[in-house]
Amino acid sequence: VVPGETALAFYKAKNPTDKPIVGISTYNVIPFEAGQYFNKIQCFCFEEQRLNPQEEVDMPVFFYIDPEFAEDPKMAKVDLITLSYTFFEAKEGQKLALPGYQ
């Protein structure tokens, strides 16, 4: 990704259980110092997502790296930024009423 240009990435999530799950994602940027330059335009993170039993989905994130990244001397040796997500159950123990699922 070139700083200043937008990019689209997809993250795969799968519910391997036999029950529906409502979850939420949080993200992390490595190296930590590069996080201030990472800008999400549109993201699935921080919004509850519902995954039905055995469902697998691609979740998009539309983003850009601030052009100031290239001007920061502390970022001069950074040539790789890793964006990762943790998806966890948002309402543990809550029973969800789904048609066709008991």
N, C-alpha and C positions, 0 to 999 in steps of 0.2 A: 504494500500500500504506500503510495506516495503521499507525503504530508500535504494536506489541503484538498486532496481528492476523496470523494466519498467511496465507500466500499460496502458490499453486502456479504454477510457470512451467515451460514446456517448451522445450528447446533441440533443434534439429534437427542431426543428424550424418549425413553420407553418405560411404560409401566409393566413390569414383569409379573405383577400380582394378579389375582383373580378378583380384585375389588377396585372400584374407581378411586382415584386419588386426586385431591386438590392440592397443588403444590405451588411453590414460589421459588424463584431463582435469585441468587445474588451473584455478583460478578467480582472478579479480581483481575488486576492488571499487573504484570511482571515485566520489567522491573518496576518497583513501586513508584519511583520518581517519574516514570513515563506516564503514570495514571493521570496527571494533571493535563496532559495533552490529548487524552483519549476522550472523544465526544460522541455520545450515542444520539442519533437523530430519532431513531425508532427502535424499540427493544421490547422483547417479551419479559425482561427481568422486572422485578418488583410488582408484577401483576399476577394475580392468581391464575393458574392454568389447570384445567381439568383434563386428566388422562383416564380414559376408560380402561378396563382390564385388557392387558396385552397390547394396548394401543402404542404405536410408535409415531412420533411427529417430528417434523423439521421446524425448528423455531428460528425465525430470522432476526438479525440485528443489523441495522443500517447505521454506519458510523463514519467518522473521519478522524485523522490525526491532525491536530492544530498545526498550521504551518510554522508557528513559533518553535516547534519541536526542533526543526533543523537549525535554528539560530542559537539554541541553548548549548553552551559549551559542555555542560554536564551530560548532555545526550550525545555528544560527538562519537562515542564508541558504541552506542546502542544501535544495533542493526536488527534486533529481533524484539518484538513486543508480543507477549503472550496474553491473550484474553481467555479466561476460563470462567466457567459457571458451576455453581453448586445448586442442584435442584433438590428441595426437601419438602416433605409434607407440611402443608400450612396449617391444617386443622386436624391434628392428630386425634384420633378417637371419635371424630364426628361421623355419624352415620349419614350417608348421602342417599336420598331417595332417587333412584333411577328406574325408569320404566324397563321392565324385563329383567332387572337384577334384584335379587333378594338379599 
